[in-house]
Each structure stands twice: as structure tokens, then as C-alpha cells.
Amino acid sequence: MTSPPALLIAADGVRHDAGAAALLDLVEHLGSRHPGIPVAAGLLGPGRWPLSEAVGELVAAGADRLAAVPLALVPDRWSEDALSAALDAVREEQPGLTVAVSRALGPDPALLALLEQRLDEALGGGARSPRDRADVTVLLAAPGSADPQANAEVHRAARLLWEGRGYAGVETAFVSTAAPDVPAGLDRCVRLGARRIVVLPYALFDGGPVERAVLHAEGWAEAHPHTDVRCAEVIGAADELADLVVDRYREAVASPVPAAAGRR
């Protein structure tokens, strides 16, 4: 019986200790929920756990086929190019290795459901009905990218999060590179009539951009005491995220995205 391809998780920017721990938790989740799939995680760019080490670990365990799943909420040109370059280097070192690549994780209904959970937690309870959310405006805060298409995907996610969930509105902001920033996004929410705002990080794990988003939101809230501003938690290494990664893995195995065709 042929063994399944190994799962290679390609993470970008997980250089914060809490984010790194969450990445390891995700790998453990995957191993426990899907024990038949060999899995390892590596980082794009400099830092701990480079992608080449993850590939070497899988090859040493006997893998000759890989399906790479980028831990990306939106397709981003820089990340796609970095992944393509890393996989090209892997192929040079391991010429017999077959590699498939999946599409980005979001915006997927499973991710939107997780974001909804984080919002309900920030509002102080379990699941809420659309009627309970009528006075809540959400500010979806993403890291920001130099790729306009990636930023446009954040706006798309905001629209999908708003549809049918009863929030007064879902606006977008970016921590850096793109506009509006978090304080300007909060200003816009107030101009639109918001009195109760939840800043929701559009990020899988904690790290620098999330910390900056929270600091900016807290600073703005201190200067605007009459507006109720809360910050939600990141998605984190949830079981649903692990299952979504495996869904992308299976898609890549069945119908791979060419690794060299990173730009869409």
C-alpha cells in the first residue's frame, strides 16, 4: 500500500515566542487528529525551523512526495514567491522529490466561523444571535501587504464575515504598509455611528503585527473613553484550523497548484 504524501506546513513570519508555540501546537493537533499523514512545519525566510529542515525531516522519515500548505489567510505575492524559491532550492537538493502546493487558507467558511467564535468570546459569552450583535461594529485588523490584491482579499473576508451574522458593520484596517491603520479604522467606525467596537486580528497566531494592533487599539480607546472598544483573540491552533489545513492538503494532492506559479 502506497503511503500518503507528507504534509509540509509553510509558515511566514512566526518569529514571536507565542506564535512559535502555537505553530508547534498546530503540528501536534494535526498529528493527533490525522495520524496517518506525516507532517512537519518550516518557516519562510530567516529564523528558526527553516523550510529546508522540515523537508529534511520528512525525507529522512521516508517521504518522497510532499504537499505544501502555506499558512496564509490571503494569497500574498511576496509569500508565494518566497515559497516557490524555497521549494526550488528543495528540488535541487532532493531531485527525486515530488512537491504539490495548496491555495491559501482563507477566506474559508471554517475560518469565518472561527473568527465569529473569537468575536463572541470578546463580547463576553457563548454564541450570540444576529439580534444580539446589532450594536457591534467589527474592525478586522490585518498585518498589511505591499500586494494590493492581498489587501483586497482582506476586504473580501470582511464582507463575508458581515453577511448574515447581524453585526452593524465590518470595517478593515492594516497594521502597516496599507491604509487605513488601526486608529484611522476606529475613527471611521465612529463616523459610521459605532459605539461598541471589537478589533479582530485577521491573523492565525500572536506576533508583532497583532501586538501592534492591540497597542494601537488600546491607545485609541484611552483617548476615546465614551466608545466601548474590545480586542478579540487570534484564531490560534484550533482543531478546526487543523482540519482546514488537511482539507487544503487533500486538495493539493488531488489537484496541485504549480509551485512556480505563485503570482495570480
Secondary structure as UniProt FT lines:
FT   STRAND          6..12
FT   HELIX           17..33
FT   TURN            35..36
FT   STRAND          39..44
FT   HELIX           51..60
FT   TURN            61..62
FT   STRAND          65..70
FT   HELIX           77..93
FT   TURN            95..96
FT   STRAND          98..101
FT   HELIX           109..122
FT   TURN            123..124
FT   HELIX           130..133
FT   TURN            134..135
FT   STRAND          137..142
FT   HELIX           148..162
FT   TURN            163..165
FT   STRAND          169..174
FT   HELIX           182..191
FT   TURN            192..193
FT   STRAND          196..201
FT   HELIX           208..223
FT   TURN            225..226
FT   STRAND          228..231
FT   HELIX           239..254
FT   TURN            259..260
//
